[in-house]
Amino acid sequence: MNSDSILFFLGKGISKKIIISYISISILLFFYVLTIGSFLQITIYPLIDRVVYTTTFVDIFFINEYWDHLVISIFASVWFSLQRNKKVKIPLLFFYVVSISCSFFLANAYILTFVALSSLPLITIISLIDRKLPLREIRSDPRLRIFLNYTSILGCIIAVISLGISISKITNPVEDIPSINYLYYIYLIISVVSPASLILVCINTPVNIIVSKTRKINNNFHNIHNKYAHHNTLVSFKWRSISLVAIMILSIMVSLIPQITSGNDLQPISSDTVEYVKFVNALNNASSTSDLIQEAFVIQINGDRPLALILFYLLYQIFENVELSQFIDYLPSLLSPLLVLSIYLLTRTLSKNDYVALLTGFLTAFSFQTLIGIYAGLFANWLSLSFAFLAIYLALRFLEYKGLHNLILFSFIFVLLLLTHTPTWTIFLVIVVIFFVMMIALRMENRKLIFFLILALIPSISIEAIRTTFVEFAAVEENISFGNSRMNILPSIDIIWTNLIDSNHIYFGGIFGNTIILALTLYWTFQSKSINKLTMLFGVTFSLGLIFIIFGDEEIQSRILYQIPFQIPVAIGLLKIKRKYGTPLFVMTTLWILTISIRNLTNFNFEEI
């Protein structure tokens, strides 16, 4: 970046008064978030030392209550003083000067609190009244660029401070690090809207497909609608390979954070570590190969994940000198790069855009699958997702390039998916069948090719049918039984909302309550107006999610949401933001996702007593 670019970024060619006024709003905005949160005393759900607490947001400020309110009032006064409308400016300035003076001389904090709380609404109302541009033209207004640039600078500074606190906990896990984390405070406040955001996400994509169906159907993907891809969406094989390997290494490093911050090697990191120790021990104690197969395919949890257990058992034979519980806790360092690779391949096939695919791979290292997989120990589920995304990738490859090998591999990977984790196989069987049927109905692809793909599902279905005859309570039957026990046919609104709160904020460490991820996904759904393979695939998965949000409890909701690769629409949303609103906002948003994820990872261990 040269000097001209930096000057343009800082507002070259724009009045200094305008720059100062928007810097004032940017500073005011961040202070205001904590102030309004403390004033409303909203319910928050912080994850601290592995435990999710339900508490209220109260008396949390950047400095303290008095100084935060004073900062808001002063910067609001600066903004009012720089307005051209004297009829508005002079009375408001007089009001603020008198109020601040009275608060100081009378030692009355309530006056300053009222002034601070009224600042942002007043600024918003005056801005709307004085607005000269139509709403559709505001995006091109250079004043918006200045506001977003300086807001992004402040957002990045807050993120770097918060990231530094988390990194200090990683590098010095035994030291008592201050728990102040300003970005996490902001995150807790905005996460209040995550349940509503999730509902909108699950509704909007199917609605868009229905609306688009009434118009001309677009069968081609157009490189993410060809609006931000421009002419260069491909990266050379060399740099693509280097970037992908670097991201996979990063995913391994991220997966090790809970291990580094753990102060007790005997304390398992993941919830299901103890269960997997029992599973692998059962295979380890098998007296013969036939007994081992019996344990994996029949005895252990009704044989719903035999391939995963056998794989973990074989890997443990290589590291047999390591304590088994520690070996299980280190499985994420293997599973995370596999998921990155499969997501990358799927995204690249869907988008035809290397930048989208690489960004999605990067976000996978901090995704719901990675964080919840570590927290809850969903190791077989995590591994099966790599197979599931790889299977969809091969199906799309077959539709685009044909080739018998793609069809055979698709069928084979689906069998591996079945043997790795039957619940995941059941979910994705439903997803791909509906996906294929909808493509036939909308005439998006050659019906003959789709028919072959449906036939390729028969081997895995047949294997499960055969296994059902040998196992007293087969995996699919168990899945159906589990689903029935977790579903409510006629739920009340209160029950739906309570379950949604639990799945977003409490279950799985409240990791699904990340409003930043959900907001970016929602932004993508509003931007996606055409019917293509990507919108169709997510339309099916979000529709399935909506069904379980309405009728399921928090556990089954969370299990379904875990299967959805939110990082794909998030990556597309981020790149759209980069094109429309500039690199600074893109960098800030990405940094916030990274910082919040790392902060959560450093809290996956129980507090040492």
C-alpha positions as CSV (number, residue, x, y, z in Angstrom):
1,M,0.0,0.0,0.0
2,N,1.5,3.3,-1.1
3,S,1.2,6.7,0.5
4,D,-1.6,7.8,-1.8
5,S,-3.7,4.7,-0.9
6,I,-3.1,5.4,2.8
7,L,-4.2,9.0,2.4
8,F,-7.3,8.0,0.4
9,F,-8.1,5.4,3.1
10,L,-7.8,8.2,5.8
11,G,-10.1,10.5,3.8
12,K,-8.0,12.4,1.3
13,G,-10.2,14.8,-0.6
14,I,-12.9,14.9,2.1
15,S,-13.5,17.8,4.4
16,K,-11.7,17.6,7.7
17,K,-15.0,18.4,9.5
18,I,-16.6,15.4,8.0
19,I,-13.7,13.2,8.9
20,I,-13.7,14.4,12.5
21,S,-17.5,13.9,12.8
22,Y,-17.3,10.3,11.6
23,I,-14.3,9.5,13.8
24,S,-16.5,10.8,16.7
25,I,-19.4,8.6,15.7
26,S,-17.0,5.6,15.4
27,I,-15.6,6.1,18.9
28,L,-19.0,6.8,20.3
29,L,-20.5,3.7,18.8
30,F,-18.1,1.3,20.6
31,F,-18.6,3.0,23.9
32,Y,-22.3,3.1,23.4
33,V,-22.6,-0.7,22.9
34,L,-21.2,-1.5,26.4
35,T,-23.3,1.4,27.9
36,I,-26.6,0.2,26.5
37,G,-25.8,-3.4,27.4
38,S,-25.1,-2.4,31.1
39,F,-28.2,-0.1,31.2
40,L,-30.6,-2.8,29.9
41,Q,-28.9,-5.5,31.9
42,I,-29.5,-8.0,29.2
43,T,-29.1,-11.7,29.8
44,I,-25.8,-13.0,28.5
45,Y,-24.2,-16.5,28.4
46,P,-20.4,-16.3,28.8
47,L,-18.3,-19.4,28.4
48,I,-15.7,-19.4,31.2
49,D,-13.5,-22.3,31.9
50,R,-15.7,-24.7,30.0
51,V,-18.9,-23.7,31.8
52,V,-21.6,-21.6,30.3
53,Y,-23.0,-19.1,32.9
54,T,-26.4,-17.4,32.6
55,T,-26.0,-13.9,34.0
56,T,-26.8,-10.3,33.3
57,F,-24.6,-7.7,31.6
58,V,-24.1,-5.1,34.2
59,D,-21.4,-2.5,35.1
60,I,-19.1,-3.5,32.3
61,F,-17.4,-0.5,30.6
62,F,-14.2,0.4,28.8
63,I,-13.1,2.6,31.6
64,N,-15.9,3.0,34.1
65,E,-19.5,4.2,34.1
66,Y,-18.8,7.9,34.6
67,W,-16.0,8.1,32.1
68,D,-17.7,6.0,29.4
69,H,-20.8,8.2,29.6
70,L,-18.6,11.3,29.5
71,V,-16.7,10.1,26.4
72,I,-20.0,9.4,24.7
73,S,-21.4,12.8,25.6
74,I,-18.2,14.6,24.5
75,F,-18.0,12.9,21.1
76,A,-21.7,13.4,20.5
77,S,-21.2,17.1,21.2
78,V,-18.3,17.2,18.7
79,W,-20.5,15.6,16.1
80,F,-23.3,18.1,16.7
81,S,-20.9,21.0,16.6
82,L,-19.8,20.0,13.1
83,Q,-23.3,19.9,11.6
84,R,-24.4,22.6,9.1
85,N,-28.0,22.9,10.4
86,K,-27.7,25.6,13.0
87,K,-31.3,25.2,14.0
88,V,-30.4,21.8,15.3
89,K,-26.8,22.3,16.2
90,I,-27.1,25.2,18.6
91,P,-29.9,23.9,20.8
92,L,-28.3,20.5,21.1
93,L,-24.9,21.8,21.8
94,F,-26.4,24.0,24.5
95,F,-28.3,21.0,25.9
96,Y,-25.1,18.9,26.1
97,V,-22.9,21.6,27.6
98,V,-25.5,22.4,30.3
99,S,-26.2,18.7,31.0
100,I,-22.5,17.8,31.3
101,S,-21.9,20.8,33.5
102,C,-24.8,20.0,35.8
103,S,-23.8,16.4,36.1
104,F,-20.3,17.5,37.1
105,F,-21.2,20.3,39.6
106,L,-24.2,18.5,41.1
107,A,-22.4,15.1,41.2
108,N,-25.5,13.6,39.6
109,A,-24.6,10.6,37.5
110,Y,-28.2,10.1,36.3
111,I,-28.0,13.3,34.1
112,L,-24.9,12.1,32.3
113,T,-26.4,8.6,31.9
114,F,-29.5,10.1,30.2
115,V,-27.4,12.3,27.9
116,A,-25.2,9.3,27.0
117,L,-28.1,7.0,26.3
118,S,-29.9,9.6,24.1
119,S,-26.8,10.4,22.0
120,L,-26.9,7.7,19.4
121,P,-30.7,7.9,18.9
122,L,-30.4,11.7,18.4
123,I,-27.6,11.3,16.0
124,T,-29.5,8.7,14.0
125,I,-32.7,10.8,13.8
126,I,-30.8,13.9,12.7
127,S,-28.8,12.0,10.1
128,L,-32.1,10.6,8.6
129,I,-33.7,14.0,8.6
130,D,-30.7,15.7,6.9
131,R,-30.2,12.8,4.5
132,K,-29.9,14.1,0.9
133,L,-29.1,10.9,-0.9
134,P,-31.7,8.1,-1.6
135,L,-31.0,5.0,0.4
136,R,-29.9,3.0,-2.7
137,E,-27.1,5.6,-3.3
138,I,-25.8,5.8,0.3
139,R,-23.4,2.9,-0.4
140,S,-21.5,5.1,-2.9
141,D,-21.3,8.1,-0.5
142,P,-17.7,8.7,0.4
143,R,-18.8,9.7,3.9
144,L,-19.9,6.1,4.4
145,R,-16.5,4.9,3.3
146,I,-14.8,7.2,5.9
147,F,-17.2,6.0,8.7
148,L,-16.6,2.3,7.9
149,N,-12.8,2.8,7.5
150,Y,-12.4,4.5,11.0
151,T,-14.9,2.1,12.6
152,S,-12.9,-0.8,11.1
153,I,-9.6,0.7,12.5
154,L,-11.1,0.9,16.0
155,G,-12.7,-2.5,15.7
156,C,-9.3,-4.0,14.7
157,I,-7.6,-2.3,17.6
158,I,-10.1,-3.7,20.1
159,A,-9.8,-7.2,18.4
160,V,-6.0,-7.0,18.6
161,I,-6.1,-6.1,22.3
162,S,-8.5,-9.0,23.0
163,L,-6.5,-11.4,20.9
164,G,-3.4,-10.4,22.8
165,I,-5.1,-11.3,26.1
166,S,-6.1,-14.7,24.7
167,I,-2.6,-15.3,23.2
168,S,-1.0,-14.4,26.6
169,K,-3.2,-17.1,28.1
170,I,-1.8,-19.6,25.5
171,T,1.8,-18.6,26.0
172,N,1.5,-18.4,29.8
173,P,-1.2,-20.8,30.8
174,V,-0.2,-21.0,34.4
175,E,-0.2,-17.3,35.0
176,D,-3.2,-15.4,36.2
177,I,-4.2,-13.3,33.2
178,P,-6.8,-10.5,33.6
179,S,-10.2,-11.6,32.3
180,I,-10.8,-8.2,30.6
181,N,-11.8,-8.8,27.0
182,Y,-13.6,-5.9,25.3
183,L,-14.4,-7.6,22.1
184,Y,-15.9,-10.6,24.0
185,Y,-18.1,-8.1,25.9
186,I,-19.4,-6.7,22.6
187,Y,-19.8,-10.2,21.3
188,L,-21.9,-11.2,24.3
189,I,-24.2,-8.2,23.7
190,I,-24.8,-8.7,20.0
191,S,-25.2,-12.5,20.5
192,V,-28.5,-11.7,22.2
193,V,-30.0,-11.7,18.7
194,S,-28.5,-15.0,17.5
195,P,-31.7,-17.1,18.0
196,A,-33.6,-14.7,15.8
197,S,-30.7,-14.5,13.3
198,L,-30.7,-18.3,13.0
199,I,-34.4,-18.4,12.3
200,L,-34.1,-15.8,9.6
201,V,-31.2,-17.7,8.0
202,C,-33.2,-20.9,7.9
203,I,-36.2,-19.2,6.4
204,N,-34.7,-16.8,4.0
205,T,-32.8,-19.2,1.6
206,P,-35.9,-21.4,1.0
207,V,-38.0,-18.3,0.5
208,N,-35.5,-16.9,-2.0
209,I,-35.6,-20.2,-4.0
210,I,-39.4,-20.0,-4.1
211,V,-39.4,-16.4,-5.2
212,S,-36.7,-17.0,-7.8
213,K,-38.8,-19.9,-9.1
214,T,-41.5,-17.4,-10.2
215,R,-38.8,-15.7,-12.3
216,K,-36.4,-16.9,-14.9
217,I,-34.4,-19.8,-13.4
218,N,-30.6,-19.4,-13.5
219,N,-29.0,-22.8,-14.0
220,N,-25.4,-21.5,-14.0
221,F,-23.5,-20.4,-11.0
222,H,-21.9,-17.3,-12.5
223,N,-18.9,-17.4,-10.1
224,I,-20.9,-16.3,-7.1
225,H,-23.2,-14.3,-9.3
226,N,-20.3,-12.8,-11.1
227,K,-20.7,-9.5,-9.2
228,Y,-17.6,-9.5,-7.1
229,A,-15.6,-12.2,-8.8
230,H,-14.4,-9.8,-11.5
231,H,-12.2,-11.3,-14.1
232,N,-9.7,-13.1,-11.9
233,T,-11.1,-15.7,-9.6
234,L,-8.4,-18.4,-10.0
235,V,-5.0,-18.8,-8.3
236,S,-2.1,-20.6,-9.8
237,F,-1.8,-24.2,-8.7
238,K,1.5,-23.5,-6.9
239,W,0.2,-20.7,-4.7
240,R,-3.1,-22.5,-4.3
241,S,-1.3,-25.6,-3.0
242,I,1.0,-23.5,-0.7
243,S,-2.0,-21.6,0.7
244,L,-4.0,-24.8,1.3
245,V,-1.1,-26.5,3.1
246,A,-0.5,-23.4,5.2
247,I,-4.2,-23.3,6.2
248,M,-4.2,-27.0,7.1
249,I,-1.1,-26.5,9.3
250,L,-2.9,-23.5,10.9
251,S,-5.9,-25.7,11.6
252,I,-3.7,-28.2,13.4
253,M,-2.2,-25.3,15.5
254,V,-5.7,-24.1,16.3
255,S,-6.8,-27.5,17.4
256,L,-3.9,-27.7,19.9
257,I,-4.8,-24.5,21.8
258,P,-7.0,-26.2,24.4
259,Q,-4.1,-28.7,25.0
260,I,-1.6,-25.9,25.5
261,T,-3.8,-23.9,27.9
262,S,-4.7,-27.0,30.0
263,G,-3.1,-27.0,33.4
264,N,-3.9,-30.6,34.1
265,D,-2.8,-33.4,31.6
266,L,-5.2,-35.8,33.4
267,Q,-8.2,-33.7,32.8
268,P,-9.9,-34.6,29.4
269,I,-10.4,-31.6,27.0
270,S,-13.5,-33.0,25.2
271,S,-16.8,-34.1,26.7
272,D,-16.8,-37.5,25.0
273,T,-13.1,-38.3,25.5
274,V,-14.0,-40.8,28.3
275,E,-16.5,-42.6,26.1
276,Y,-14.0,-42.9,23.3
277,V,-11.4,-44.3,25.7
278,K,-13.9,-47.0,26.5
279,F,-14.6,-47.7,22.9
280,V,-10.9,-48.0,21.9
281,N,-10.1,-50.0,25.0
282,A,-12.7,-52.5,24.0
283,L,-11.1,-52.9,20.6
284,N,-7.7,-53.0,22.2
285,N,-8.7,-55.8,24.5
286,A,-10.2,-57.9,21.7
287,S,-8.5,-61.4,21.7
288,S,-8.8,-61.9,17.9
289,T,-9.6,-60.1,14.7
290,S,-13.2,-61.5,14.7
291,D,-13.7,-60.2,18.2
292,L,-12.4,-56.8,17.2
293,I,-14.8,-56.7,14.3
294,Q,-17.6,-57.8,16.6
295,E,-16.8,-55.1,19.0
296,A,-16.6,-52.4,16.3
297,F,-19.6,-53.4,14.1
298,V,-22.0,-54.8,16.6
299,I,-21.3,-54.2,20.3
300,Q,-20.0,-50.7,20.7
301,I,-23.0,-48.3,20.6
302,N,-24.8,-50.8,18.2
303,G,-22.1,-50.5,15.6
304,D,-23.0,-47.0,14.4
305,R,-19.4,-45.9,13.9
306,P,-17.2,-49.0,13.3
307,L,-14.8,-47.5,10.7
308,A,-14.1,-44.5,13.0
309,L,-13.4,-46.7,16.0
310,I,-11.1,-49.0,13.9
311,L,-9.2,-46.1,12.5
312,F,-8.7,-44.6,16.0
313,Y,-7.7,-48.0,17.3
314,L,-5.1,-48.4,14.5
315,L,-3.7,-45.0,15.1
316,Y,-3.4,-45.7,18.8
317,Q,-1.2,-48.7,18.0
318,I,1.3,-46.2,16.5
319,F,1.2,-44.0,19.7
320,E,0.7,-46.8,22.2
321,N,3.2,-45.2,24.6
322,V,0.9,-42.2,25.0
323,E,-1.9,-42.2,27.6
324,L,-5.1,-43.2,25.7
325,S,-7.1,-40.3,27.0
326,Q,-4.4,-37.9,25.8
327,F,-4.3,-39.6,22.4
328,I,-8.1,-39.2,22.0
329,D,-7.8,-35.5,23.0
330,Y,-5.2,-35.0,20.2
331,L,-7.5,-36.4,17.5
332,P,-8.6,-32.9,16.4
333,S,-5.1,-32.3,15.1
334,L,-5.9,-35.1,12.5
335,L,-9.5,-34.3,11.9
336,S,-9.2,-30.6,11.4
337,P,-7.0,-30.6,8.3
338,L,-9.1,-33.3,6.8
339,L,-12.2,-31.2,7.2
340,V,-10.3,-28.2,5.7
341,L,-9.4,-30.2,2.6
342,S,-12.9,-31.5,2.0
343,I,-14.6,-28.1,2.5
344,Y,-12.0,-26.5,0.2
345,L,-12.7,-29.0,-2.6
346,L,-16.5,-28.7,-2.2
347,T,-16.4,-24.9,-2.1
348,R,-14.1,-24.7,-5.1
349,T,-16.4,-26.9,-7.1
350,L,-19.5,-24.9,-6.1
351,S,-18.0,-21.5,-6.6
352,K,-15.3,-21.9,-9.3
353,N,-13.5,-19.3,-7.3
354,D,-10.2,-20.0,-5.6
355,Y,-10.4,-17.0,-3.3
356,V,-13.7,-18.2,-1.9
357,A,-12.4,-21.7,-1.5
358,L,-9.3,-20.7,0.3
359,L,-11.1,-18.3,2.6
360,T,-13.6,-21.0,3.4
361,G,-10.8,-23.4,4.2
362,F,-9.3,-20.7,6.5
363,L,-12.6,-20.2,8.2
364,T,-13.0,-23.9,8.7
365,A,-10.1,-23.8,11.1
366,F,-12.3,-21.6,13.3
367,S,-15.7,-23.1,12.3
368,F,-18.5,-24.5,14.4
369,Q,-17.4,-28.0,13.3
370,T,-13.9,-27.5,14.7
371,L,-14.7,-25.7,17.9
372,I,-17.7,-27.9,18.9
373,G,-15.8,-31.0,17.7
374,I,-13.1,-30.2,20.2
375,Y,-15.4,-29.1,23.0
376,A,-17.8,-32.0,22.8
377,G,-15.5,-34.6,21.4
378,L,-17.7,-35.4,18.3
379,F,-14.8,-37.2,16.7
380,A,-16.7,-39.8,14.6
381,N,-19.2,-37.1,13.6
382,W,-16.3,-34.8,12.7
383,L,-14.6,-37.4,10.6
384,S,-17.8,-38.3,8.9
385,L,-18.4,-34.7,7.8
386,S,-15.1,-34.9,5.8
387,F,-16.6,-37.9,4.0
388,A,-20.0,-36.2,3.6
389,F,-18.6,-33.0,2.0
390,L,-16.2,-35.1,-0.2
391,A,-19.2,-37.2,-1.4
392,I,-21.1,-34.0,-2.4
393,Y,-18.0,-32.7,-4.1
394,L,-17.7,-36.0,-6.2
395,A,-21.4,-35.8,-7.0
396,L,-21.0,-32.3,-8.4
397,R,-17.9,-33.4,-10.3
398,F,-19.9,-36.2,-11.9
399,L,-22.7,-33.8,-12.9
400,E,-20.1,-31.4,-14.4
401,Y,-17.5,-33.7,-16.0
402,K,-19.3,-37.0,-16.0
403,G,-16.7,-39.8,-15.6
404,L,-17.5,-43.2,-14.1
405,H,-14.7,-42.9,-11.6
406,N,-16.5,-39.9,-10.0
407,L,-19.7,-41.9,-9.7
408,I,-17.9,-45.0,-8.2
409,L,-16.0,-42.8,-5.7
410,F,-19.2,-41.1,-4.7
411,S,-20.9,-44.4,-4.0
412,F,-17.8,-45.6,-2.1
413,I,-17.4,-42.5,0.0
414,F,-21.1,-42.8,1.0
415,V,-20.4,-46.3,2.2
416,L,-17.5,-45.0,4.2
417,L,-19.8,-42.2,5.6
418,L,-22.3,-44.9,6.7
419,L,-19.6,-46.9,8.5
420,T,-17.9,-43.8,10.0
421,H,-21.0,-42.3,11.7
422,T,-24.5,-43.6,10.8
423,P,-26.4,-40.5,12.2
424,T,-24.4,-38.3,9.9
425,W,-25.1,-40.7,7.0
426,T,-28.8,-40.6,7.7
427,I,-28.9,-36.8,7.7
428,F,-26.9,-36.4,4.5
429,L,-28.8,-39.2,2.7
430,V,-31.9,-37.1,3.2
431,I,-30.1,-33.9,2.1
432,V,-28.6,-35.3,-1.1
433,V,-31.8,-37.2,-2.1
434,I,-33.9,-34.0,-1.7
435,F,-31.1,-32.0,-3.4
436,F,-31.1,-34.4,-6.4
437,V,-34.9,-34.5,-6.6
438,M,-35.1,-30.7,-6.6
439,M,-32.5,-30.5,-9.4
440,I,-34.6,-32.8,-11.4
441,A,-37.8,-30.8,-10.7
442,L,-36.2,-27.5,-11.6
443,R,-34.4,-29.1,-14.6
444,M,-31.0,-27.8,-13.4
445,E,-29.0,-30.9,-14.6
446,N,-29.2,-33.9,-16.9
447,R,-31.9,-36.1,-15.3
448,K,-30.0,-39.3,-16.4
449,L,-26.9,-38.3,-14.5
450,I,-28.9,-37.5,-11.4
451,F,-30.6,-40.8,-11.7
452,F,-27.2,-42.5,-11.7
453,L,-26.3,-40.6,-8.6
454,I,-29.4,-41.8,-6.8
455,L,-28.6,-45.4,-7.8
456,A,-25.1,-44.9,-6.4
457,L,-26.7,-44.5,-3.0
458,I,-28.1,-48.1,-3.1
459,P,-24.9,-49.8,-1.8
460,S,-24.8,-47.9,1.4
461,I,-28.6,-48.3,1.9
462,S,-28.2,-52.0,1.2
463,I,-25.4,-52.4,3.7
464,E,-27.5,-50.7,6.4
465,A,-30.5,-52.9,5.6
466,I,-28.3,-56.0,5.8
467,R,-26.8,-54.8,9.1
468,T,-30.2,-54.3,10.5
469,T,-30.9,-58.0,10.2
470,F,-27.8,-58.9,12.3
471,V,-28.0,-56.2,15.0
472,E,-30.8,-56.4,17.5
473,F,-31.2,-52.6,17.5
474,A,-29.7,-51.2,14.3
475,A,-28.2,-47.7,14.0
476,V,-30.9,-46.3,11.8
477,E,-33.6,-47.6,14.2
478,E,-31.7,-46.0,17.0
479,N,-31.6,-42.7,15.1
480,I,-35.3,-42.8,14.5
481,S,-35.9,-43.6,18.2
482,F,-33.6,-40.8,19.2
483,G,-35.4,-38.4,16.9
484,N,-38.8,-39.4,18.2
485,S,-37.8,-38.8,21.8
486,R,-36.5,-35.4,20.9
487,M,-39.4,-34.1,18.8
488,N,-42.6,-32.3,19.8
489,I,-45.3,-32.4,17.1
490,L,-47.3,-29.5,18.6
491,P,-44.8,-27.2,20.4
492,S,-45.8,-23.9,21.8
493,I,-44.0,-20.7,20.9
494,D,-42.4,-20.6,24.4
495,I,-41.0,-24.1,24.0
496,I,-39.6,-23.3,20.5
497,W,-37.9,-20.2,21.8
498,T,-36.6,-21.9,25.0
499,N,-35.1,-24.7,23.0
500,L,-33.6,-22.2,20.5
501,I,-32.0,-20.2,23.4
502,D,-30.6,-23.5,24.8
503,S,-29.1,-24.6,21.5
504,N,-27.6,-21.2,20.7
505,H,-26.3,-20.1,24.1
506,I,-25.9,-23.1,26.4
507,Y,-25.6,-26.5,24.6
508,F,-22.1,-27.2,23.1
509,G,-20.7,-24.3,25.1
510,G,-23.0,-21.8,23.4
511,I,-20.8,-21.8,20.3
512,F,-23.8,-21.7,17.9
513,G,-24.6,-18.3,19.4
514,N,-22.0,-16.5,17.3
515,T,-24.0,-13.7,15.8
516,I,-21.1,-12.6,13.5
517,I,-21.2,-16.0,11.7
518,L,-25.0,-16.0,11.6
519,A,-25.2,-12.3,10.4
520,L,-22.7,-13.0,7.6
521,T,-24.8,-16.1,6.6
522,L,-27.9,-14.0,6.6
523,Y,-26.2,-11.3,4.5
524,W,-25.4,-14.0,1.9
525,T,-29.0,-15.2,1.9
526,F,-30.2,-11.7,1.1
527,Q,-27.6,-11.3,-1.6
528,S,-28.4,-14.7,-3.3
529,K,-31.2,-14.0,-5.6
530,S,-30.7,-16.8,-8.3
531,I,-31.2,-20.5,-8.2
532,N,-28.0,-22.5,-8.5
533,K,-26.4,-25.5,-6.9
534,L,-25.1,-23.5,-3.9
535,T,-28.4,-21.9,-3.0
536,M,-30.2,-25.2,-3.7
537,L,-27.9,-27.1,-1.4
538,F,-28.2,-24.6,1.5
539,G,-31.9,-24.2,0.8
540,V,-32.3,-28.0,1.6
541,T,-30.0,-27.9,4.7
542,F,-31.5,-24.8,6.1
543,S,-35.0,-26.1,5.5
544,L,-34.1,-29.2,7.4
545,G,-32.7,-27.1,10.1
546,L,-35.9,-25.1,10.3
547,I,-37.9,-28.2,10.8
548,F,-35.9,-29.2,13.8
549,I,-35.8,-25.7,15.2
550,I,-39.6,-25.8,15.3
551,F,-40.2,-29.3,16.4
552,G,-36.9,-30.5,18.0
553,D,-35.3,-29.9,21.4
554,E,-31.9,-28.2,21.9
555,E,-29.9,-31.4,21.5
556,I,-31.3,-32.5,18.1
557,Q,-31.2,-28.9,16.9
558,S,-27.5,-28.7,17.8
559,R,-26.8,-32.0,16.1
560,I,-28.4,-30.9,12.9
561,L,-26.8,-27.4,12.9
562,Y,-23.4,-29.1,13.4
563,Q,-23.7,-30.7,10.0
564,I,-24.2,-27.3,8.1
565,P,-20.9,-25.8,6.7
566,F,-21.8,-22.2,7.6
567,Q,-18.3,-21.2,6.6
568,I,-19.1,-21.4,2.9
569,P,-21.8,-18.6,2.9
570,V,-19.7,-16.7,5.5
571,A,-16.7,-16.7,3.1
572,I,-18.9,-15.5,0.2
573,G,-20.5,-12.8,2.5
574,L,-17.1,-11.6,3.6
575,L,-15.9,-11.2,0.0
576,K,-19.0,-9.4,-1.0
577,I,-18.4,-7.0,1.9
578,K,-14.9,-6.5,0.7
579,R,-16.0,-5.6,-2.7
580,K,-18.9,-3.4,-1.7
581,Y,-17.6,-1.7,1.5
582,G,-13.8,-2.1,1.3
583,T,-11.0,-4.1,2.7
584,P,-10.9,-2.5,6.2
585,L,-14.4,-3.9,7.1
586,F,-13.5,-7.2,5.6
587,V,-10.3,-7.4,7.8
588,M,-12.1,-6.3,10.9
589,T,-14.9,-8.8,10.5
590,T,-12.5,-11.7,9.8
591,L,-10.3,-10.6,12.8
592,W,-13.3,-10.6,15.0
593,I,-14.3,-14.2,14.0
594,L,-10.7,-15.3,14.6
595,T,-10.4,-13.5,18.0
596,I,-13.7,-14.8,19.4
597,S,-12.9,-18.4,18.3
598,I,-9.5,-18.3,19.9
599,R,-11.0,-16.8,23.1
600,N,-13.5,-19.7,23.2
601,L,-10.7,-22.2,22.6
602,T,-8.8,-20.9,25.6
603,N,-11.8,-21.6,27.8
604,F,-12.3,-25.3,27.0
605,N,-10.6,-26.4,30.2
606,F,-12.1,-26.6,33.7
607,E,-10.7,-24.1,36.1
608,E,-7.9,-25.5,38.3
609,I,-8.9,-25.8,41.9
